[in-house]
């Protein structure tokens, strides 16, 4: 273990202590999910525990498609706010 490896390990351990959120937003079919999974895989590989979440998957699990569409996340939708809690 040389000095360079020690510095990398030390800085990685300090980064793990601070929780972070990386949010990707953009047009459909532009590679957001692909990039997020690649980034998650890399961060896990270097020792930083990460998870990837897809808000669309969460919305589909919580409610049926006929009950909520894009209005599910609207701040004016009281039923959607109750379901998100």
PAZAPA-4460 file (N, C-alpha, C; in steps of 0.05 Angstrom, whole numbers, plus 32768, in hexadecimal, padded with zeros to 4 digits):
% residues 85
    n_x    n_y    n_z   ca_x   ca_y   ca_z    c_x    c_y    c_z   seq   type   mol
   8011   7FE8   8000   8000   8000   8000   8012   8019   8000     1      X     A
   8013   8027   7FEA   8024   803E   7FE9   8014   8057   7FF2     2      X     A
   8022   806E   7FF2   8016   8087   7FFC   7FFE   808F   7FEB     3      X     A
   8000   808C   7FD1   7FEA   8094   7FBF   7FD1   8083   7FC5     4      X     A
   7FD4   8069   7FC8   7FBD   8058   7FCF   7FB1   8060   7FE9     5      X     A
   7FC2   8067   7FFD   7FB8   806F   8017   7FA7   8088   8015     6      X     A
   7FB0   809B   8005   7FA1   80B4   8002   7F86   80AF   7FF5     7      X     A
   7F85   809E   7FE1   7F6C   8097   7FD4   7F59   808A   7FE7     8      X     A
   7F63   8076   7FF6   7F52   8068   8009   7F48   807B   801F     9      X     A
   7F59   808D   8029   7F52   80A0   803D   7F3C   80B3   8034    10      X     A
   7F3F   80BE   801C   7F2B   80D1   8011   7F11   80C3   800C    11      X     A
   7F12   80AA   8003   7EF9   809B   7FFE   7EEA   8096   8018    12      X     A
   7EF8   8090   802E   7EEB   808B   8047   7EDE   80A4   8052    13      X     A
   7EE9   80BB   804D   7EDD   80D4   8056   7EC4   80DA   8045    14      X     A
   7EC4   80D4   802C   7EAE   80D9   801A   7E96   80C8   8022    15      X     A
   7E9B   80B0   802D   7E85   809E   8033   7E75   80A9   804B    16      X     A
   7E81   80B9   805C   7E73   80C3   8074   7E5E   80D8   806E    17      X     A
   7E60   80E4   8057   7E4D   80FA   8050   7E39   80F0   803C    18      X     A
   7E1F   80F0   8044   7E0A   80E7   8031   7E07   80FB   801A    19      X     A
   7E04   80F1   8002   7E00   8102   7FEB   7DE9   80F7   7FDA    20      X     A
   7DDE   8109   7FCB   7DC9   8102   7FB7   7DD1   810E   7F9C    21      X     A
   7DD0   80FD   7F88   7DD5   8106   7F6D   7DBB   8101   7F5E    22      X     A
   7DAE   8117   7F55   7D95   8115   7F47   7D99   811B   7F29    23      X     A
   7D8F   810B   7F18   7D91   810F   7EFB   7D75   8117   7EF0    24      X     A
   7D74   812B   7EE0   7D5B   8134   7ED4   7D60   813B   7EB7    25      X     A
   7D4C   8136   7EA7   7D4F   813D   7E8B   7D3A   8130   7E79    26      X     A
   7D3E   8133   7E60   7D2B   8128   7E4D   7D2B   8109   7E4D    27      X     A
   7D15   80FD   7E45   7D14   80DF   7E45   7D28   80D4   7E31    28      X     A
   7D31   80BC   7E37   7D43   80AC   7E25   7D5D   80BB   7E1F    29      X     A
   7D69   80C8   7E33   7D82   80D5   7E2F   7D99   80C9   7E3E    30      X     A
   7D94   80B2   7E4C   7DA9   80A4   7E5A   7DAC   80A9   7E77    31      X     A
   7D98   80B6   7E84   7D9A   80BB   7EA0   7D9C   80A2   7EB1    32      X     A
   7D8B   808E   7EAC   7D8C   8075   7EBA   7DA6   8067   7EB5    33      X     A
   7DAF   8066   7E9D   7DC8   8059   7E96   7DE0   8065   7EA5    34      X     A
   7DE2   807F   7EA4   7DF8   808D   7EB2   7DF6   8089   7ED0    35      X     A
   7DDE   808B   7EDB   7DDB   8088   7EF8   7DE3   806C   7F01    36      X     A
   7DDC   8057   7EF2   7DE4   803C   7EFA   7E02   8038   7EF6    37      X     A
   7E0E   8044   7EE1   7E2B   8042   7EDE   7E3A   8050   7EF5    38      X     A
   7E30   8068   7EFC   7E3C   8077   7F12   7E39   8068   7F2D    39      X     A
   7E22   805C   7F31   7E1D   804C   7F49   7E30   8034   7F4A    40      X     A
   7E33   8027   7F34   7E45   8010   7F33   7E62   8018   7F39    41      X     A
   7E6B   802E   7F2D   7E86   8037   7F32   7E8A   803F   7F4F    42      X     A
   7E78   804E   7F5A   7E7B   8057   7F76   7E7B   803F   7F89    43      X     A
   7E6A   802B   7F84   7E6B   8012   7F94   7E85   8004   7F91    44      X     A
   7E90   8004   7F79   7EAA   7FF7   7F73   7EC1   8003   7F83    45      X     A
   7EC0   801E   7F86   7ED6   802B   7F95   7ED0   802C   7FB3    46      X     A
   7EBA   8021   7FBB   7EB5   801E   7FD8   7EA1   8031   7FE4    47      X     A
   7E94   8041   7FD3   7E7F   8053   7FDD   7E64   8046   7FD8    48      X     A
   7E56   803F   7FEE   7E3C   8032   7FEB   7E28   8045   7FDF    49      X     A
   7E1C   803C   7FC9   7E08   804D   7FBB   7DF0   803C   7FB3    50      X     A
   7DDA   8049   7FAE   7DC1   803D   7FA3   7DB6   804F   7F8E    51      X     A
   7DA9   8044   7F7B   7D9C   8054   7F66   7D7E   8050   7F69    52      X     A
   7D6F   8066   7F68   7D52   8066   7F6A   7D46   8073   7F52    53      X     A
   7D30   8067   7F48   7D22   8072   7F32   7D06   807B   7F3C    54      X     A
   7D01   8095   7F3A   7CE8   80A0   7F45   7CD0   8094   7F35    55      X     A
   7CD3   808F   7F1C   7CBD   8083   7F0C   7CB5   8068   7F17    56      X     A
   7CC9   8058   7F1E   7CC4   803D   7F2A   7CB5   8040   7F44    57      X     A
   7CBD   8054   7F54   7CB0   8059   7F6E   7C93   8061   7F6A    58      X     A
   7C8E   8073   7F57   7C73   807C   7F51   7C61   8064   7F48    59      X     A
   7C6C   8053   7F37   7C5C   803C   7F2D   7C56   8028   7F43    60      X     A
   7C68   8025   7F57   7C62   8013   7F6D   7C4D   801E   7F80    61      X     A
   7C4D   8038   7F84   7C3B   8044   7F98   7C1F   8046   7F8D    62      X     A
   7C1B   804C   7F74   7C00   804F   7F6A   7BFD   8043   7F4F    63      X     A
   7BE4   803D   7F48   7BDF   8032   7F2D   7BE0   8048   7F18    64      X     A
   7BE4   8040   7EFF   7BE8   8054   7EEA   7BCF   8066   7EE5    65      X     A
   7BB8   805B   7EE9   7BA0   806B   7EE4   7B9B   807F   7EFB    66      X     A
   7BA6   807A   7F12   7BA2   808C   7F29   7BB4   80A4   7F29    67      X     A
   7BCC   80A1   7F1F   7BDF   80B7   7F20   7BF2   80B6   7F08    68      X     A
   7BF4   80CC   7EFC   7C07   80CF   7EE5   7C1C   80E3   7EEE    69      X     A
   7C21   80F7   7EDE   7C35   810B   7EE5   7C2D   811C   7EFC    70      X     A
   7C13   811E   7F02   7C09   812E   7F18   7C0F   8122   7F33    71      X     A
   7C1A   810A   7F34   7C21   80FD   7F4D   7C34   810E   7F5E    72      X     A
   7C47   811C   7F51   7C5B   812C   7F5F   7C53   814A   7F61    73      X     A
   7C3C   8151   7F58   7C33   816D   7F59   7C30   8175   7F77    74      X     A
   7C39   818D   7F7E   7C36   8196   7F9A   7C18   819C   7FA0    75      X     A
   7C08   819F   7F8C   7BEB   81A5   7F90   7BDB   818B   7F93    76      X     A
   7BE6   8175   7F8E   7BD8   815B   7F8F   7BDA   8150   7FAC    77      X     A
   7BC4   8154   7FBB   7BC4   814C   7FD7   7BC4   812D   7FDA    78      X     A
   7BB6   811F   7FC8   7BB6   8102   7FC9   7BD2   80F7   7FC3    79      X     A
   7BDF   8103   7FAF   7BFA   80FA   7FA8   7C0E   8100   7FBF    80      X     A
   7C0A   8116   7FCC   7C1C   811D   7FE3   7C18   8108   7FFA    81      X     A
   7BFF   8100   7FFE   7BF9   80ED   8013   7C05   80D2   800C    82      X     A
   7C04   80CA   7FF2   7C0F   80B0   7FEA   7C2E   80B0   7FEB    83      X     A
   7C3A   80C7   7FE6   7C57   80C9   7FE7   7C62   80C7   8004    84      X     A
   7C52   80CF   8017   7C5A   80CD   8033   7C58   80B1   803D    85      X     A
***
